[in-house]
Every structure is written in C-alpha cells, then in structure tokens.
C-alpha cells in the first residue's frame, strides 16, 4: 500500500483521484449538446469508481495504523475513550440542567396559577396560562 513508507502516498493517490473526478466537471471546454455528455459518462464513472476504491483503501490504511497504535500504546486509546466519555457526560449534564430550569419555570407558573397570581387582564409575553373552562368568566365576575 505504501510506496514511500508513510501515509503520504495513500493521501496523494486519493487526492489525485479526487482531482481526476473534479476535472471531469470543471473543464475549460464548454459542454456542447447531449452527445458530449454521453461520451463523457464512462470517463466520469471510471474516475468516481477509482476515487471510491482509493477512499476505501485509505480508510483501511488508517484503521490498520490505529490498530497498530492501540497494540503498541494502549494508554492512548484509553485516554481517547476517557475524553469521549467526559464530553458525553458534560453534554448530558447540560441537558439535565436545562430540563431542570424548564421544570422550575413550569412549577412557578403552576404555583402562580394555583395562588391566583395571574391577572386575567395581564399575561406576560411568552408565558403559558392554563385555565379550566369557565375560569375566565369566574374571574371576570370578581
């Protein structure tokens, strides 16, 4: 797979295959009619298939390198796993905190409704007022 002893040739091959794909679409020649596009189709398909093949080879190369590194230095893999778990915990802690804040807002709104603290004539924008049927007419009679 490697010609020069590193990942440089793998990346270089993938890059040249990508350039080959793109060059089929970005050419200086203006497209003239459908026949030109039909003639170009096999060339484009070949370039795309070659790029996909090299992309799979590149992925396999890096997976092999990662496995090799995991065998030589398992502490690096463990450190990476720990960092991923810490990030996930932080994200979940943030979600719990946000839900707690919303829960407190709902509790406050329900408490205000239960205490009769919501004035029928004035409702804050963005607040939700839950009223039973006929509650509005009862408040109006007061």
Buried (B, 14 or more C-beta within 10 A) or exposed (E): EEEEEEBEBBBEBBEEBBEBBEEBEEEEEEEEEEEEEEEBEEEBEEBBEBBEEBEEBBEEBEEEEEEEEBEEEEEEBEEEEEEEEEEEEEEEEEEEEEEEEEEEEEEEBEEEBEEEEBEBEEEEEEEEBEEEEEEEEEBEEE
